[in-house]
Amino acid sequence: MDEVDRELALAQEESRRDHHFEHPHPRPSSDALPAVDEDAVAHHRRASNEIERVVTAASSASTSSADTRPDGLRSRSGVGISRVSTQRDLERHPTELSRIHTARSQHNATVGRSLSAATGRSSRSRKPLPAFGAGKPFPPPLPDQEEYVVEFDGHDDPYHAQNWPTSKKIATAAMLGYTTLTAAFTSSIFSAATGAVSEEFGVSTEVGILGVSLYVLGFAFGPTFWAPLSELKGRRLPLVISMFGFSIFCVACAVAKDLQTLLISRFFAGFFGACPLAVVAAVFSDMFDNSTRGVAITIFSMSVFSGPLLAPFIGGFIVMSYLGWRWTMYIAAIMGFVAFGFNIIFLQETYPPVILVEKAAELRRRTKNWGIHAKQEEIEVDFGELISKNFSRPMRLLFGEPIVTALSVYMAFIYGLLYLSLSSYGFVFQGVHGFNLGESGLAFFGMIIGQLIAGTVVLLMQPSYQRKLAANNGIPVPEWRLPVVISGGVAFAGGLFWFGWSGYNPNVHWIVPAASGILTGYGLMAIFLQALNYLVDAYLMFAASAIAGNTFLRSLCGAAFPLFAQYMFKGLGIQWACTLLGCVAVLLIPIPVLFYLYGHKIRAKSSFAPTGPLKPPSNNGTGDSSNGESPVEKQDSRIDHAAASNVPREQNTSRA
């Protein structure tokens, strides 16, 4: 008999004594837990200090109607469970407090919740209420459903993903990093096959490049499906389904008998492959607290942007070999099936609301109390709200918020050039220096080195950022992110000029244009990583919509830029085409500079991010709330500041 069963046995024994039921050999009940005298069972209680059992008025009224089971035990104790979180416990474990607030934020922001939360009615409440059936009257109201909502058992509950062993977190991160790398890798491995595909199907090179563009276009539309699914059903299900679909469509590409089959399959491979790009970062946020989350997200981002640069030389050597271009897709399919196998066997759920759903299901089975449930199970999906939160709101932010609009244009340009470089490097290293397909792809290692440098710089800045965050009562100031973006913008523009004016001349050694990738790679990673963090910090509860709009626009540019690369570099020449792109990059540098200087004023006028300027904390640790934002009050160093920053303003009333 485990500890929970012993508690149930003691609870039933005490309940029977209170209601004059005498059984010499009590057995554990599987029902709701009745009131227990704390002194009598103190030595049997669990370690949790937040659980207190009380008898409710509704349960007392139902006692007379309780049935008796064949084994002599009452089948329904009629007693509810009330979980009372004491102030003493919250002060002892501030991390638990921040997680409670985060869970409320996640629940309120999930698709389908706002309708029932605002009106208290089901989405089907306009229809006449059907009869109960079999001539039965409607039963009396149940006790308060909050009494039957499961929660995490303190800040160190092993069910919570942040409390997993470090080895398990690292293994999960490595597995999902490989999954993400596979999706990003497949986006560009096809670039080495465009010439062979064009020749086999008798089309122009630009039509062959559509295989790359349509895959990236799938990245634009995929997150609108996978992101809300991960909020409703958890992270594991979308990742497992998507990697299976991704692998199937990669096989379809490899065996395609005509061009239209190939292109359509590439689009759907991109649609399914977009899932890890949209969901894996959220998994890392589930697993890692604020002290380690920055490191995890940075490493994840490096895998996202290194994947497209690792693929060209592998694809080039495959296409040149006896295997042919179809094996570029077979390799992607094999990698996808490996990722699918890892995910379906080893991946466990990390999304806290869905973990509680699984916990509630286990408790229902073991206690036979059908009222036990998780908050996530109260959600009713509404199609109108689904469209609003996953298309309408991201578009309103994209075209109506100056910060989102400007940064999205900047990031879309950078992302477009990432895929345009798949063609531009071929012009320099194959056309000017005579490299073959595989050797030309090796030149991308300059950009990979630059990305590693940028990731290292961001990691080295994490301790300084954490100190500033703690000093500001856990309230992030988005503009802290922008100095790295500014430096990345300067480096990226410089790298484009360097590449153009050193790459067009065959008398200049090939290492010189290859080395320019260090600057462009650094700029690409620095801009992307910290600009996305800026959007998250600036919009908090609407960050998902802001990033969704940003992803949509940059994926469209990533799909479009490779299509005109051939015409631009042939028409203008390598040096002038790169000069044109470099000048556009220079014109975009003032965007992060302006936001660094005036971003707080712009946000103060926003209906989605009305934060205003944040003042330094006062001596009493309460901060300044005159601007309408209730700051998180000062807690000790154990608090998860990233979670605390998402506390809903109307609920942020904790006392230190």
C-alpha positions in Angstrom: 0.0 0.0 0.0 1.6 3.3 -1.1 1.4 6.6 0.8 -1.6 7.9 -1.1 -3.6 4.7 -0.3 -2.7 4.9 3.4 -4.0 8.4 3.4 -7.3 7.3 1.8 -7.7 4.5 4.3 -7.1 6.9 7.3 -9.5 9.4 5.8 -12.3 6.9 5.3 -11.8 5.6 8.8 -12.2 9.1 10.3 -15.2 9.8 8.0 -17.0 6.7 9.1 -16.5 7.5 12.8 -17.9 11.0 12.2 -21.0 9.6 10.5 -21.6 6.6 12.8 -20.4 3.9 10.3 -18.5 1.3 12.1 -16.4 -1.3 10.3 -13.7 -3.2 12.2 -11.5 -3.6 9.2 -11.6 -0.4 7.0 -10.2 -0.6 3.5 -9.1 2.3 1.4 -11.7 4.1 -0.5 -11.2 5.4 -4.0 -13.4 8.5 -3.6 -13.0 12.1 -2.7 -11.0 12.6 0.5 -13.0 13.6 3.7 -12.0 15.7 6.6 -9.1 14.3 8.6 -8.0 15.3 12.1 -4.6 16.7 11.5 -3.2 15.7 14.9 -4.4 12.1 14.5 -2.7 11.6 11.2 0.2 14.0 11.3 2.8 11.2 11.1 1.1 10.0 7.9 0.9 13.3 6.0 2.8 14.1 2.9 5.5 16.7 2.8 3.3 19.2 1.2 2.4 22.1 3.5 -0.3 23.5 1.3 -3.0 20.8 1.5 -5.8 21.1 4.0 -9.0 19.0 3.9 -12.3 20.5 4.9 -15.9 19.4 4.8 -18.1 21.5 2.5 -21.8 22.3 2.9 -22.6 20.7 -0.4 -20.9 17.5 0.6 -22.7 17.3 3.9 -26.0 17.7 2.1 -25.2 14.8 -0.1 -24.3 12.4 2.7 -27.8 11.0 3.1 -27.9 9.9 -0.6 -24.6 8.1 -0.6 -24.7 4.5 -1.7 -23.0 1.6 0.0 -20.7 -0.6 -2.0 -20.8 -4.4 -1.8 -17.6 -4.4 0.2 -19.2 -2.3 2.9 -17.6 1.0 2.1 -19.5 4.0 1.1 -19.2 4.7 -2.6 -19.4 8.4 -2.1 -18.1 10.3 0.9 -19.6 13.5 -0.3 -16.7 15.5 0.9 -14.8 17.9 -1.3 -11.2 18.8 -1.3 -10.1 22.3 -0.7 -6.5 23.2 -1.5 -5.6 26.3 0.6 -2.2 27.8 -0.3 -0.9 29.5 2.8 1.0 32.8 2.7 3.8 31.1 4.7 4.4 28.5 2.0 4.4 31.2 -0.8 7.0 33.2 1.1 9.0 30.1 1.7 8.9 29.1 -2.0 8.7 32.1 -4.3 9.4 30.0 -7.3 6.1 28.2 -6.6 4.3 31.5 -6.5 5.7 32.6 -9.9 4.7 29.2 -11.4 1.1 29.7 -10.1 1.0 33.1 -11.8 2.5 31.6 -15.0 0.0 28.8 -15.0 -2.9 31.3 -14.7 -1.4 33.3 -17.6 -1.1 30.3 -19.8 -4.7 29.2 -19.0 -6.2 32.6 -19.7 -4.2 33.0 -22.9 -5.0 29.6 -24.3 -7.3 29.4 -27.3 -10.9 28.7 -26.4 -10.6 29.9 -22.8 -11.6 33.6 -23.1 -15.2 32.9 -24.1 -16.1 30.8 -21.1 -13.9 32.9 -18.8 -15.7 36.1 -19.8 -19.2 34.9 -19.9 -19.2 31.8 -17.9 -21.2 30.0 -20.7 -20.4 27.3 -23.1 -19.9 28.1 -26.8 -23.1 26.1 -27.4 -25.1 28.0 -24.8 -27.4 29.7 -27.4 -29.1 26.4 -28.1 -32.1 25.2 -26.0 -31.0 23.1 -23.1 -31.7 19.4 -23.9 -33.6 17.2 -21.5 -31.6 15.2 -19.0 -33.2 11.9 -20.3 -35.0 8.9 -19.0 -37.5 11.1 -17.1 -34.8 12.2 -14.7 -34.8 15.7 -13.2 -31.6 17.8 -13.4 -29.4 16.9 -10.5 -28.5 19.5 -7.8 -25.5 21.7 -8.4 -22.1 20.2 -7.7 -19.6 21.7 -5.2 -17.3 24.4 -6.4 -15.2 22.9 -9.2 -12.1 24.7 -7.9 -12.1 22.1 -5.0 -11.4 19.4 -7.5 -8.8 21.1 -9.6 -5.4 19.4 -9.4 -2.2 21.5 -9.0 1.5 20.9 -8.5 2.5 19.8 -5.1 4.9 22.6 -4.1 7.9 24.2 -5.9 9.8 20.9 -6.0 7.0 18.7 -7.4 8.8 16.0 -9.6 5.9 16.2 -12.0 7.0 19.7 -13.1 9.5 19.6 -16.0 11.7 22.2 -14.3 12.3 19.7 -11.5 13.5 16.9 -13.7 17.1 15.7 -13.2 19.7 17.7 -15.1 20.7 14.6 -17.1 17.1 14.1 -18.3 16.8 17.8 -19.3 20.0 17.6 -21.3 18.9 14.4 -23.0 15.6 16.0 -23.9 17.3 19.1 -25.2 19.7 17.2 -27.3 16.9 15.1 -28.8 14.8 18.1 -29.6 17.9 20.0 -30.9 18.4 17.2 -33.4 14.8 17.3 -34.4 15.0 21.1 -35.0 18.3 20.7 -36.9 16.7 18.1 -39.2 13.9 20.5 -40.2 16.3 23.4 -40.8 18.8 21.2 -42.6 16.2 19.9 -45.0 15.2 23.5 -46.0 18.5 24.0 -47.8 19.9 20.6 -48.7 17.6 20.8 -51.8 19.5 23.9 -53.0 22.3 21.7 -54.2 19.8 19.6 -56.2 18.0 22.4 -58.1 20.3 22.2 -61.2 19.8 18.4 -61.5 16.0 18.7 -60.9 15.7 21.4 -63.5 17.6 19.3 -66.0 15.6 16.1 -65.3 12.2 17.8 -65.6 13.2 20.2 -68.3 12.4 23.5 -66.5 14.4 26.6 -65.8 16.7 27.0 -62.8 14.2 29.4 -61.2 11.4 26.8 -61.3 13.8 24.3 -59.7 14.5 26.8 -56.9 10.8 26.7 -56.1 11.6 23.5 -54.2 13.5 25.6 -51.7 11.0 28.5 -51.7 7.9 26.3 -51.2 9.5 24.5 -48.3 10.2 27.9 -46.5 6.7 29.0 -47.4 5.5 26.0 -45.4 7.4 27.5 -42.5 5.2 30.6 -42.8 1.9 28.7 -42.4 2.9 25.8 -40.2 3.1 27.7 -36.9 -0.5 28.9 -37.2 -1.5 25.3 -36.7 1.2 23.8 -34.5 1.5 26.5 -32.0 -2.2 26.5 -30.8 -2.2 22.7 -30.9 0.8 22.7 -28.5 -1.1 25.0 -26.1 -4.2 22.7 -26.2 -2.8 19.2 -26.3 0.8 19.7 -25.1 4.2 19.7 -26.7 4.7 16.0 -27.3 1.7 15.3 -29.6 2.5 18.0 -32.2 6.2 17.0 -32.3 5.4 13.3 -32.8 2.8 13.9 -35.5 4.8 16.5 -37.3 8.0 14.5 -37.6 6.1 11.5 -38.9 4.3 13.7 -41.5 7.6 15.5 -42.3 9.3 12.1 -43.0 6.5 10.8 -45.2 6.5 13.9 -47.4 10.3 13.8 -47.7 10.0 10.2 -49.0 7.3 11.6 -51.4 9.8 14.1 -52.7 12.5 11.4 -53.2 10.2 9.2 -55.3 8.3 12.0 -57.2 7.7 11.1 -60.8 6.8 14.7 -61.9 7.7 18.2 -60.9 4.3 19.1 -59.4 4.4 16.2 -57.0 7.9 17.2 -55.9 7.0 20.8 -55.3 3.7 20.1 -53.5 5.5 17.5 -51.3 8.2 20.0 -50.5 5.6 22.5 -49.3 4.0 20.0 -47.0 7.3 18.8 -45.7 8.0 22.4 -44.7 4.5 22.7 -43.2 5.2 19.7 -40.9 8.8 20.7 -40.4 7.7 24.1 -39.0 6.5 22.4 -35.8 9.8 22.0 -34.1 10.8 25.5 -35.0 7.6 26.8 -33.3 7.3 24.4 -30.4 10.8 23.4 -29.3 11.7 26.8 -27.9 8.5 26.5 -25.8 9.6 23.1 -24.5 12.9 24.7 -23.4 11.0 27.4 -21.5 9.0 24.6 -19.8 12.1 22.7 -18.7 14.5 25.5 -17.8 14.1 28.2 -15.2 15.4 31.8 -15.8 18.9 31.0 -14.7 19.5 28.5 -17.5 16.7 29.3 -20.0 18.8 31.9 -21.8 21.6 29.3 -22.4 19.2 26.7 -23.7 17.3 29.1 -26.1 20.6 30.4 -27.4 21.9 26.9 -28.2 18.5 26.1 -29.8 18.7 29.2 -32.0 22.2 28.3 -33.2 20.9 24.9 -34.3 18.0 26.6 -36.2 20.3 28.9 -38.1 23.3 26.5 -38.5 21.1 23.8 -40.1 20.6 25.6 -43.4 24.3 26.3 -43.6 25.4 22.7 -42.9 23.3 21.2 -45.6 24.7 22.7 -48.9 28.0 20.9 -48.9 26.4 17.6 -47.9 23.8 17.9 -50.6 26.5 19.0 -53.1 28.6 15.9 -52.6 25.5 13.7 -52.7 24.3 15.2 -56.0 27.8 14.8 -57.5 28.0 11.1 -56.5 26.3 8.1 -58.0 23.4 8.5 -55.5 22.0 11.5 -57.4 19.7 14.3 -56.2 16.9 12.0 -54.9 19.1 10.9 -52.1 19.1 14.4 -50.7 15.5 13.8 -49.8 16.1 10.2 -48.7 18.7 11.4 -46.2 16.2 14.0 -44.9 13.6 11.3 -44.6 16.0 9.0 -42.7 16.9 11.8 -40.3 13.2 12.6 -39.8 12.3 9.0 -39.0 15.1 8.8 -36.5 13.8 12.0 -34.8 10.3 10.6 -34.9 11.5 7.4 -33.2 13.3 9.3 -30.5 10.3 11.6 -29.8 7.7 8.8 -29.7 9.8 6.6 -27.4 11.7 9.0 -25.1 10.0 12.4 -25.2 7.8 13.1 -22.2 5.3 15.9 -21.9 6.7 19.2 -20.5 3.8 21.7 -20.8 2.6 22.2 -17.2 -1.2 22.4 -17.9 -1.1 19.1 -19.8 1.0 17.4 -17.2 -1.7 18.3 -14.7 -4.3 16.7 -17.1 -2.3 13.5 -17.0 -2.0 13.8 -13.2 -5.8 14.3 -12.9 -6.4 11.3 -15.1 -4.3 9.1 -12.9 -6.1 10.4 -9.7 -9.5 9.7 -11.3 -8.5 6.2 -12.1 -7.1 5.5 -8.6 -9.7 7.3 -6.5 -12.8 6.7 -8.7 -13.6 10.4 -8.2 -14.8 11.6 -11.5 -14.8 15.2 -10.4 -11.0 15.5 -10.2 -9.7 17.4 -13.2 -7.2 19.9 -14.4 -7.8 23.5 -15.5 -6.8 22.6 -19.0 -9.8 20.3 -19.3 -12.2 23.2 -18.8 -11.2 24.7 -22.1 -13.6 24.7 -25.0 -12.2 25.4 -28.4 -14.0 28.2 -30.3 -13.3 28.5 -34.0 -13.7 32.3 -34.0 -11.3 32.7 -31.2 -8.9 30.3 -32.9 -8.8 32.5 -36.0 -8.5 35.7 -33.9 -5.6 34.5 -31.8 -3.7 32.8 -34.5 -4.3 34.9 -37.6 -6.2 38.1 -36.9 -4.2 39.2 -33.8 -0.8 38.5 -35.3 -1.7 40.4 -38.4 -3.0 43.4 -36.3 0.3 43.4 -34.4 2.4 43.0 -37.5 0.8 45.9 -39.4 -0.5 48.0 -36.5 2.4 48.0 -33.9 5.4 50.1 -35.0 7.8 48.0 -33.0 6.6 44.7 -34.5 6.3 46.1 -38.0 9.8 47.6 -38.1 11.6 44.7 -36.4 9.8 42.2 -38.6 10.8 44.1 -41.8 14.4 44.1 -40.6 14.4 40.4 -39.6 12.6 39.4 -42.8 15.3 41.1 -44.8 18.0 39.3 -42.9 16.2 35.9 -43.1 15.7 36.4 -46.9 19.4 37.0 -47.3 20.1 33.8 -45.4 18.4 31.8 -48.2 19.6 34.1 -51.0 23.1 33.2 -49.9 22.4 29.7 -51.1 22.6 31.1 -54.6 25.1 34.0 -54.1 27.8 31.7 -52.7 27.4 29.5 -55.8 28.1 32.5 -58.1 31.3 33.4 -56.2 32.8 30.0 -55.4 31.6 28.0 -58.4 31.4 30.7 -61.0 34.5 32.8 -60.0 36.8 30.3 -58.2 35.8 27.1 -60.0 34.7 25.1 -56.9 32.4 22.1 -57.4 29.0 21.7 -55.6 30.4 20.2 -52.4 33.4 22.5 -52.1 31.2 25.5 -52.6 29.0 24.4 -49.7 32.1 24.3 -47.4 32.5 28.0 -47.7 29.4 28.4 -45.5 31.5 27.4 -42.5 32.6 31.1 -42.2 29.0 32.0 -41.4 28.7 29.1 -39.0 31.7 30.4 -37.1 30.2 33.9 -37.0 27.0 32.5 -35.5 28.9 30.6 -32.9 30.7 33.8 -31.9 27.3 35.6 -31.6 25.9 32.9 -29.5 28.9 33.0 -27.2 28.6 36.8 -26.8 24.9 36.5 -25.9 25.7 33.7 -23.4 28.5 35.8 -21.8 26.0 38.6 -21.3 23.5 36.5 -19.5 24.9 37.0 -15.9 24.9 40.8 -16.4 21.3 40.6 -17.7 20.2 38.5 -14.7 21.7 41.0 -12.3 19.8 43.9 -13.9 16.6 41.8 -14.0 16.9 41.0 -10.3 17.7 44.6 -9.4 14.5 45.7 -11.2 12.3 43.4 -9.2 12.1 40.9 -12.0 10.6 43.3 -14.5 12.5 43.1 -17.9 13.3 46.3 -19.7 13.2 45.3 -23.4 15.7 47.9 -24.4 18.5 46.0 -22.6 18.5 43.5 -25.5 19.2 46.0 -28.2 22.9 46.9 -28.0 23.7 43.4 -29.3 21.2 43.9 -32.2 22.9 47.2 -33.1 26.3 45.6 -33.2 24.9 42.7 -35.3 23.4 45.2 -37.8 26.7 46.9 -38.3 28.6 43.6 -38.7 26.0 42.2 -41.1 26.2 45.2 -43.4 30.0 45.2 -43.3 30.0 41.5 -44.2 27.9 42.1 -47.3 30.2 44.8 -48.6 33.2 42.6 -47.8 31.7 39.6 -49.6 30.7 41.5 -52.8 34.0 43.4 -53.3 36.3 40.5 -52.6 34.2 37.8 -54.3 33.9 39.1 -57.8 37.6 39.2 -58.6 39.3 35.8 -59.3 42.7 37.2 -58.3 41.6 37.6 -54.7 42.1 34.4 -52.8 38.9 32.4 -52.1 39.5 32.6 -48.3 38.8 36.3 -48.3 35.2 36.2 -49.4 34.7 33.0 -47.3 36.0 34.9 -44.2 33.4 37.6 -44.8 30.8 35.0 -43.5 32.1 35.5 -40.0 30.7 39.1 -40.0 27.4 38.1 -41.7 27.0 35.0 -39.5 27.6 37.1 -36.4 25.1 39.7 -37.5 22.4 37.2 -38.5 22.5 35.4 -35.1 22.9 38.6 -33.0 20.0 40.3 -34.7 17.6 37.3 -34.6 18.3 36.1 -31.1 18.1 39.4 -29.3 15.3 41.0 -31.5 13.1 38.0 -30.7 13.9 38.4 -27.0 13.0 42.1 -27.4 9.6 41.3 -28.8 9.0 38.8 -25.9 10.0 41.3 -23.3 8.0 44.2 -24.9 4.7 42.3 -25.4 4.8 39.6 -22.7 1.2 38.2 -22.8 0.9 39.0 -26.5 4.5 37.8 -27.3 3.2 34.7 -29.1 1.1 36.7 -31.5 4.0 39.2 -32.1 6.4 36.4 -32.9 3.7 34.6 -35.1 3.3 37.8 -37.2 7.1 38.1 -37.4 7.5 34.5 -38.4 4.9 34.9 -41.1 6.6 37.9 -42.8 10.1 36.6 -42.6 9.2 33.2 -44.0 7.5 34.9 -46.9 10.8 36.8 -47.6 12.8 33.6 -47.1 10.7 32.0 -49.8 10.8 35.0 -52.2 14.5 36.1 -52.1 16.0 33.0 -53.7 13.7 33.4 -56.7 15.2 36.7 -57.9 18.8 35.9 -56.8 19.8 34.6 -60.3 18.5 37.6 -62.1 20.0 40.1 -59.6 23.5 38.7 -59.6 23.6 38.1 -63.3 22.2 41.5 -64.1 24.1 43.7 -61.6 27.2 41.6 -61.1 28.4 40.2 -57.8 30.0 43.4 -56.5 27.0 45.7 -57.2 24.4 43.2 -56.2 26.1 42.9 -52.8 26.5 46.7 -52.6 22.8 47.1 -53.1 22.0 44.6 -50.4 24.6 46.2 -48.1 23.1 49.6 -48.6 19.7 48.3 -47.6 21.2 46.7 -44.5 22.8 50.1 -43.6 19.5 51.8 -44.0 17.9 49.3 -41.5 20.5 49.8 -38.8 18.7 52.8 -37.3 15.7 50.7 -36.4 17.2 49.1 -33.3 18.9 52.4 -32.5 15.6 54.3 -32.5 13.9 51.7 -30.4 16.9 51.8 -27.9 16.4 55.5 -27.5 12.6 55.9 -27.8 11.2 52.4 -27.4 9.7 53.0 -24.0 7.7 56.0 -25.3 6.4 53.9 -28.3 5.4 51.1 -26.0 3.6 53.5 -23.7 1.2 54.4 -26.5 0.6 50.8 -27.5 -2.7 49.0 -26.6 -0.8 45.7 -26.5 2.3 46.7 -24.6 1.3 49.7 -22.4 4.2 49.4 -20.0 5.8 52.9 -20.2 9.3 53.6 -18.9 10.3 51.5 -16.0 12.0 53.3 -13.1 14.6 51.8 -10.9 13.3 50.1 -7.8 12.8 52.1 -4.7 14.5 51.3 -1.4 11.5 49.5 0.0 11.5 47.0 -2.9 8.1 47.9 -4.1 9.0 49.7 -7.2 7.1 52.4 -8.9 3.7 51.6 -10.2 2.6 55.1 -11.2 2.8 54.3 -14.8 0.0 51.7 -14.5 2.1 48.5 -14.3 2.2 46.6 -11.0 5.8 45.5 -10.6 6.6 42.1 -9.1 7.6 42.8 -5.5 11.0 41.9 -4.5 11.6 38.3 -3.7 14.8 36.4 -2.8 17.1 35.1 -5.5 15.2 31.8 -5.9 12.3 33.4 -7.8 11.9 32.7 -11.5 11.9 36.3 -12.8 11.0 35.2 -16.3 7.8 33.6 -14.9 7.1 36.5 -12.5 7.2 39.0 -15.4 4.2 37.3 -16.8 2.0 37.8 -13.7 -1.3 39.3 -14.8 -1.5 42.8 -13.5 -4.8 42.3 -11.7 -3.4 39.2 -9.9 0.0 40.6 -8.9 -0.8 41.2 -5.3 1.7 39.0 -3.5 3.3 40.3 -0.3 7.0 39.9 0.4 
